[in-house]
Amino acid sequence: MVLKRWLVKWPKILVALLAQALALMVLALGVMLASQWIAPPYAYWPLVLVQGVLAAVLSHWLGLPSWWRWIQLLIPLGLYGALSAGVNPWWGLALFVLIGLVFSNAGHERVPLYLTNSVTRQALKALVAEQVALHCSEHDSAQNVRFIDLGCGLGGNVVFMAQVPNVQVSHGVETAPIPYLLSKMHTTLRGGETFATDLWKVSLADYNMVYAFLSPEPMVKLWQKVSQELPSGAVFVSNSFAVPDVEPTEVWILSDARQTQLFIYKI
Ligand SMILES: C[S@@+](CC[C@H](N)C(=O)[O-])C[C@H]1O[C@@H](n2cnc3c(N)ncnc32)[C@H](O)[C@@H]1O
């Protein structure tokens, strides 16, 4: 139990690696004991399968989320399958590096890459119209929306918002290398701007519409940042993840297949 509590602070990938290492030790012990009754050598496939099953069980025991069990089961099988088929191990490394460059924020930030759909983008457009209508009588400058997507992925929202009437500025920040490069190209060609800036380091004082589609993990900290830095009258929109213990001003439930919820906080 102490071990599990201690491991909670570890990056999931290290816990997964630990589970594979422990599984290998248990397997080695099992093979040593088995050799008393059944003479070696043993076929590799059953051993690899046992390694995967043990790693999956240990992952569950060490508190990894359920989808890790499948990864833990499939990794030894995939590696052995690829080696048996004569696949050059450098391909494995290349694939690992590629996945790392796309999902580099999944480890420490606990935010992987998934994308906003078109129904949600239309809702953002409607929100712009609502904001403009609400504020144009109060402050002239508020007629123009200054939008930022915190963790902008491939830049789709930034490009889309750059083309929405009354959006004066459409920016995105992204730190995962491959999404950043794709977003940079996308926005350079089609509008808006992408910055290779950590979302925690960007000042929000110049924006009046902030959009985030992250994960439950950063929402408390993000709310602190948003509520401290956004000017009065601005709006913070979180796709799918509510800020714990803060009542949203509005919740929009969209008509897409996943019934996306937009949590809207007016500052
Ligand atoms: C779920 S995706 C959303 C992508 C895009 N906003 C969309 O809605 O289509 C979250 C993105 O946030 C990025 N991200 C996570 N933490 C970040 C950070 N600290 N600074 C910048 N980007 C970050 C991830 O790399 C990922 O691309």
The ligand as an ORCA input file, in Angstrom:
! r2SCAN-3c Opt
* xyz 0 1
  C      -6.730     17.610    -26.140
  S      -5.589     18.474    -27.155
  C      -6.602     19.774    -27.793
  C      -6.093     20.328    -29.083
  C      -6.865     21.515    -29.617
  N      -6.993     22.548    -28.618
  C      -8.239     21.094    -30.051
  O      -9.162     21.334    -29.257
  O      -8.412     20.557    -31.139
  C      -4.608     19.291    -25.900
  C      -3.335     19.876    -26.437
  O      -2.737     20.641    -25.407
  C      -1.334     20.526    -25.519
  N      -0.736     20.891    -24.238
  C      -0.806     20.215    -23.078
  N      -0.139     20.848    -22.112
  C       0.380     21.975    -22.672
  C       1.180     23.034    -22.173
  N       1.573     23.077    -20.896
  N       1.510     24.037    -23.005
  C       1.106     24.005    -24.297
  N       0.372     23.008    -24.835
  C       0.006     22.001    -24.033
  C      -1.129     19.069    -25.911
  O       0.130     18.862    -26.504
  C      -2.284     18.865    -26.887
  O      -1.911     19.142    -28.199
*
